[in-house]
């Protein structure tokens, strides 16, 4: 087995750690031992970086003891022991201590790796209010007249403008600030991020008072999101003096506004948390958001002051190191029930509001929509119904048509009739078979002569006849045609050019993927927006296998002859691939690693009962097979269909495929580089 594929570092992740050791006030030797022990744990877990609390080698609450030479000498000896221990540990450590420089005392963070101090960062902003009086003991960073200091016989960079880069780990560059630095309006880490740091580290002591924990979350979350970076925050815990303050040892790791890990507060022992940071994702976010570069350009003079210190670490790349990070199987659909309901409410209202605006703007008060009894047209009809309610228009002005063809099943026809009834729209039924037979006769198709020739022409004649009827009906009734195609179908090209799943006057489902549509319909059913009878109809639709129903069935069990997912792969996998391909531009091997991580050995109890097919398992061979279908169809064969899609609202940050919005691509590109990367995956 190729262990490298199953190693998170091969896919531009980095495991980072935040530690909160038990300390003793003014006992540097004890504190150094605690620091080294936690650093060993970080290295054993495959971490590349571990951060410790502010002034951790001395303890933060030493007060005027900081001006005692015995303590300061002891802190330097403690740092020397940490440096020596680092020779055998393939992890960078950021430790806090007081350091004397040119007759001044600085509150510092020392970055240690490979048996040396790589650099020392002094604190920029010293709080001197409330319970804090750091200016009594320390000097701020801008008081330093030097940018290098002598430490343990070595010349060491010194200053707040240092960036540390692991040269054998792409995208990994980190910046260090200390406690109050992130509480000011423009933190030093903002400049560090614009100078290229993807990981921001904060060494805090941070005593605890009521409400402070929540504010730390807000502060760290917002700074990580604004800087499009990972943010590691550590604070002091058990052992700090309780003379006037208390300590909770809260440790946080955020990535671009999302919480990855948090420690248990008020623990009595030393503890450490880990998280796997997606460095490539952060890089892609910054590249995509061009205003990030604009903002950096406006601070070019400040950014030019930064110094990049490069070093290598012995990364654990030759062993299996699985991703220790939650990867949701449904990136468009939150697994948490309350978040999912909130998402459905918002998406539904975005779609409704967009349709309300379109109808109001063009002065049309009727719509025409085709109803198949399947998932997409069901949801589109629900959006129409809510929009008409908002406009104060009768639902009878929704002109709904079900148009059975050669392969329409009794089940979907019954569901279409029941759905139109419970919605209260104008229900119509048109048998398209006579007009299809006429078209097939005109084409000289074998089916018109009694032969069972079910080719693409046979299928598309039916799809085309339905669409032709809808557009002419719209002309006849001064209405617009509402499209029913979804984002997943557009991505895979699973739609016939110029027909209802690709063309309409307005498509409310244009940027909604199949997995999300199913949950939108389920949400409407569970909230009984159509009454009890309507909920039953919607559940029946959800339990119907997805099929275009264009080829007559010959199966004994009544199943359709065409089952869409048997041809193009499971939508749950293809939507996963679509999200990470469209949103982040990840290469196929990384997407496959994420899919494997999401589906392999996942505890079934982690998924609610109402998530359909969430308990499916896919091995790596299946993931590769279905992804190959996606890559070929998405990059090679289907763009021309997406280049001509009708208007429709973008609903989520997962992106859309509108050529006027998120996705502009040539219709004649190749899929070679994506398929080649896929072929490098083992298995």
Secondary structure, DSSP 8 states (H G I E B T S, - for coil): --TTTTBGGGGTEEEEEEEE----TT-HHHHHHHHHHHHHHHHHTT-SEEE--TTTTT-GGGGGGGG-HHHHHHHHHHHHHHHHHHTT--SEEEEEEEEEETTEEEEEEEEEETTEEEEEEE-S----STT--GGGT---GGG---SEEEETTEEEEESS-EEEEETTSTT-EEEEEEGGGGGSSS-HHHHHHHTT-SEEEEE------TTHHHHHHHHHHHHHHHTTSEEEEE---TTS--SS-------EEEETTEEEEE--SS-SS-EEEEEEEEHHHHHHHHHH-HHHHHHHHHTHHHHTT-EEEEE-----TTS-B---S---S-TTS-SSHHHHHHHHHHHHHHHHHHHHHHHHHHT---EEEE--SSHHHHHHHHHHHHHHHHHT--GGGEEEEE---TT--HHHHHHHHHHHHHHT-EEEE---HHHHHHHHHHHT-GGGGT-----HHHHHHHHHHHHHHHHHHHHHHT-EEEE---HHHHHHT-S-TTSTTT--SEETTTT--HHHHHHHHHHHHHTTTTHHHHHHHHHHHHTS------S----TT---S--HHHHH--HHHHHHHHHHHHHH---HHHHHHHHHHHHTT--GGGS-TTSTTTT----HHHHHHHHHHHHIIIIIISHHHHTT-------STT----TTTT----TT---HHHHHHHHTS--
